[in-house]
Structures are given as structure tokens and as C-alpha cells.
Amino acid sequence: MTHPAAPAGSHADSAGDGLPSVPFARIKVRTGALVFCGDELALIRRDRPASALYTLPGGNVEDGEELTSALHRELAEELGLDAGLAEGGDLMWVVDQRVTRPGPTAPPRKLHLLYRIHIAPAVRVGLAAHEADELPDGTHDIGVIEWIDYREAAALPLFPPVGPALAALPDPRAAVPDAALPPVTDRNHTWI
């Protein structure tokens, strides 16, 4: 992926790759899915030395990719789910992430667009049990697909942190009053 040169007066990083060195100067978009099968929700659990971390299926939108295309691609890659077998697809929540993290590149601001879909038990039976994220060194970080009752999400270390909002839903198809959830910042989240 190539990046345009930084405009005059901007802060390019010391590596000279044209990426801003100022935190949150770049914006990335991630599509994620709240995949419901009845009252259960698909989460990806990644075991870490201190504890497990849960995430929603999804990933970054690639350059030039449409949002729904990115969502469908991620669902196919991570769950083996053909989006044509799902119902729904409405944008449910937006989470604005501005969290610093270790590393030589300034962290981007990330917008998480979370879509809600529903699948039948017959579709769920054919989905993946594991998900493999490729790491920069070519190895893979293996995640386990877990199905949990959505009302239990508030007690989980879930990112983006939508657990309390999920647990507050009266049912998986309930309307939400506001799509904007509280932002994720260094005040309320620590990068692990």
C-alpha cells in the first residue's frame, strides 16, 4: 500500500514514509458484525497471557472498498458466513476510537461501524469454529469463535466495548435510540 507524501506543514514521521506522526491524524474505518442466532452472539476469543480478549467479527475497510462489501468479506473470512444467508444488515452502532498504542507509527483514529445481522441455527452449524489473523511475521493468531447469550456481554473484556449496550437490549432485534456509543479513549481504555 502506498501513501501520498505528507503535505507541507504536516508532521511526517521520522521514517519518512509519509504517515503522520501526530496521533489520530489518520482515520481508519472498521466494519464489525453483531451476528445473532436467536439470543446468542458470535464473538472471537483470543487468549492472552493475562486473560482472554473478545472481539466482534470484522476488520478494516480496504482502500476503495464499499462498507457492505468489506463487512461481507470479513464475515466470509472470519466465520465462513455467506452474507446472503443472513437477515438484516442494518447499521446499529458507531464507536469512535482514539486510543494510543505502542509502536513506531502514530495511532489512527478508528471508526467502528457495527452492523446487526441474524442467522438461523441451520446456518450457524456450518460456520467456522476458529479464526486466524495473520501477523506481520507471517504467523497466525488463532481465535476461537464462541457463541454467548448477548446479555452476558457486559461482563466480558470485549472490544470495541459494546458489552453494556448489548446487555441493555430488551431483545436482539430491539431498536436503539442512538447509533453513537461513547467514544473509546485513553481515559476509559488501555491498549493491550
Secondary structure per residue as TSV (DSSP state, phi and psi in degrees):
chain	resnum	aa	ss	phi	psi
A	1	M	-	360.0	131.0
A	2	T	-	-103.2	151.9
A	3	H	-	-122.1	139.5
A	4	P	-	-65.4	154.0
A	5	A	-	-62.3	147.5
A	6	A	-	-67.9	137.1
A	7	P	-	-67.0	157.9
A	8	A	T	-55.8	137.3
A	9	G	T	87.7	-6.2
A	10	S	S	-88.8	171.2
A	11	H	-	-102.3	96.6
A	12	A	B	-83.4	150.1
A	13	D	-	-75.4	167.8
A	14	S	T	-67.9	-19.0
A	15	A	T	-75.3	-13.7
A	16	G	-	72.5	24.2
A	17	D	S	-88.4	3.9
A	18	G	S	84.9	-6.4
A	19	L	-	-80.4	139.2
A	20	P	B	-62.0	144.0
A	21	S	-	-96.4	-1.6
A	22	V	S	-86.8	127.3
A	23	P	T	-55.9	138.1
A	24	F	T	69.7	15.6
A	25	A	-	-74.3	-24.7
A	26	R	S	-101.3	151.7
A	27	I	E	-119.1	129.1
A	28	K	E	-115.8	150.3
A	29	V	E	-118.0	132.9
A	30	R	E	-122.3	128.3
A	31	T	E	-95.5	138.3
A	32	G	E	-134.9	160.1
A	33	A	E	-126.9	134.1
A	34	L	E	-95.2	95.3
A	35	V	E	-94.5	107.9
A	36	F	E	-100.4	139.9
A	37	C	E	-127.0	97.0
A	38	G	T	65.5	-128.2
A	39	D	T	-89.8	-0.7
A	40	E	E	-98.1	147.9
A	41	L	E	-122.9	138.0
A	42	A	E	-82.5	125.7
A	43	L	E	-128.8	153.2
A	44	I	E	-105.2	121.3
A	45	R	E	-101.9	126.9
A	46	R	E	-117.2	122.9
A	47	D	E	-80.9	131.0
A	48	R	-	-119.7	163.9
A	49	P	S	-54.8	-39.7
A	50	A	S	-87.2	-33.4
A	51	S	-	-170.9	-174.8
A	52	A	E	-93.5	154.1
A	53	L	E	-125.5	133.1
A	54	Y	E	-108.9	141.9
A	55	T	E	-135.1	161.0
A	56	L	-	-83.8	146.9
A	57	P	S	-58.1	139.6
A	58	G	E	152.0	-176.8
A	59	G	E	-176.5	-178.6
A	60	N	E	-69.1	144.5
A	61	V	-	-78.4	131.0
A	62	E	-	-82.0	158.7
A	63	D	T	-53.3	128.8
A	64	G	T	78.3	-1.1
A	65	E	-	-85.3	138.2
A	66	E	-	-72.3	151.2
A	67	L	H	-60.1	-48.3
A	68	T	H	-67.6	-33.4
A	69	S	H	-63.7	-40.7
A	70	A	H	-63.3	-42.9
A	71	L	H	-62.4	-47.1
A	72	H	H	-64.4	-39.2
A	73	R	H	-61.8	-46.3
A	74	E	H	-64.5	-40.3
A	75	L	H	-63.4	-38.5
A	76	A	H	-68.3	-43.6
A	77	E	H	-67.1	-44.0
A	78	E	H	-90.2	-37.5
A	79	L	H	-111.1	-11.5
A	80	G	-	70.8	27.5
A	81	L	-	-97.2	124.9
A	82	D	-	-82.3	114.8
A	83	A	G	-60.6	-21.0
A	84	G	G	-67.0	-17.1
A	85	L	G	-92.9	1.7
A	86	A	-	-105.0	159.1
A	87	E	E	-112.4	145.3
A	88	G	E	96.4	-140.0
A	89	G	E	112.8	18.0
A	90	D	E	-77.7	145.0
A	91	L	E	-70.3	120.5
A	92	M	E	-99.6	-50.7
A	93	W	E	-140.4	155.5
A	94	V	E	-125.4	131.1
A	95	V	E	-122.3	125.3
A	96	D	E	-94.8	114.3
A	97	Q	E	-105.9	124.5
A	98	R	E	-135.7	80.8
A	99	V	-	-123.0	129.0
A	100	T	-	-72.6	156.8
A	101	R	-	-151.1	161.1
A	102	P	S	-72.4	160.5
A	103	G	S	123.8	166.4
A	104	P	S	-79.0	-18.2
A	105	T	S	-97.8	135.9
A	106	A	-	-61.6	138.4
A	107	P	-	-67.8	143.4
A	108	P	-	-83.6	163.3
A	109	R	E	-81.5	134.1
A	110	K	E	-123.9	130.1
A	111	L	E	-103.0	120.1
A	112	H	E	-95.2	115.8
A	113	L	E	-102.0	112.9
A	114	L	E	-107.3	117.1
A	115	Y	E	-102.7	148.0
A	116	R	E	-107.5	127.8
A	117	I	E	-134.2	159.1
A	118	H	E	-127.0	139.8
A	119	I	-	-128.2	158.0
A	120	A	-	-85.8	156.0
A	121	P	H	-54.8	-34.7
A	122	A	H	-65.0	-31.8
A	123	V	H	-74.9	-42.6
A	124	R	H	-56.6	-37.8
A	125	V	T	-56.4	-33.1
A	126	G	T	-90.7	4.0
A	127	L	S	-83.9	162.6
A	128	A	-	-65.2	151.9
A	129	A	S	-101.2	-17.0
A	130	H	E	-137.0	156.8
A	131	E	E	-133.2	137.4
A	132	A	E	-117.2	117.9
A	133	D	E	-95.0	125.5
A	134	E	E	-77.1	131.9
A	135	L	-	-94.2	161.8
A	136	P	T	-55.6	-28.7
A	137	D	T	-85.2	5.0
A	138	G	S	91.7	-10.1
A	139	T	-	-81.6	178.0
A	140	H	E	-126.3	141.2
A	141	D	E	-97.1	114.1
A	142	I	E	-90.8	129.0
A	143	G	E	-111.8	149.4
A	144	V	E	-102.2	130.0
A	145	I	E	-81.3	120.1
A	146	E	E	-118.1	142.7
A	147	W	E	-108.1	119.8
A	148	I	E	-126.2	154.3
A	149	D	E	-63.8	126.4
A	150	Y	G	-57.0	-26.5
A	151	R	G	-72.3	-13.7
A	152	E	G	-89.4	-3.2
A	153	A	G	-64.8	-27.6
A	154	A	G	-63.0	-26.5
A	155	A	G	-89.8	-1.9
A	156	L	S	-98.2	151.0
A	157	P	-	-78.9	83.0
A	158	L	E	-105.4	135.4
A	159	F	E	-129.4	134.1
A	160	P	S	-62.9	154.2
A	161	P	-	-74.5	75.6
A	162	V	-	-103.5	5.0
A	163	G	H	-53.5	-50.8
A	164	P	H	-61.2	-38.7
A	165	A	H	-67.2	-39.5
A	166	L	H	-61.7	-50.4
A	167	A	H	-62.0	-24.7
A	168	A	T	-81.2	-11.3
A	169	L	-	-66.6	134.1
A	170	P	S	-68.6	-27.2
A	171	D	S	-160.8	163.2
A	172	P	T	-62.2	-17.7
A	173	R	T	-103.3	6.0
A	174	A	-	-63.5	143.0
A	175	A	-	-69.0	149.7
A	176	V	-	-109.5	138.1
A	177	P	S	-70.8	-28.0
A	178	D	-	-148.0	126.8
A	179	A	S	-74.5	-20.2
A	180	A	B	-85.4	114.0
A	181	L	-	-90.0	164.4
A	182	P	-	-56.9	143.8
A	183	P	-	-66.6	155.8
A	184	V	E	-103.9	116.3
A	185	T	E	-133.0	179.1
A	186	D	T	-63.4	-18.4
A	187	R	T	-72.8	-30.1
A	188	N	T	-123.9	6.9
A	189	H	-	-150.8	141.5
A	190	T	-	-116.6	127.8
A	191	W	-	-66.5	131.4
A	192	I	-	-120.9	360.0
